[in-house]
């Protein structure tokens, strides 16, 4: 095994219908984590009282 550090590989953001994952920067120990961002499944509409008959 060589003693030179591993080079950083560019990883594109992972995108799906409701979720996006983004790679974090490696820590001192070399751990690389991912950040997950969820998009809302549905839109919220402001409630209005119905008309009275």
Secondary structure as GFF3:
##gff-version 3
##sequence-region A 1 53
A	DSSP	beta_strand	14	15	.	.	.	ID=ss1
A	DSSP	beta_strand	19	23	.	.	.	ID=ss2
A	DSSP	beta_strand	34	38	.	.	.	ID=ss3
###
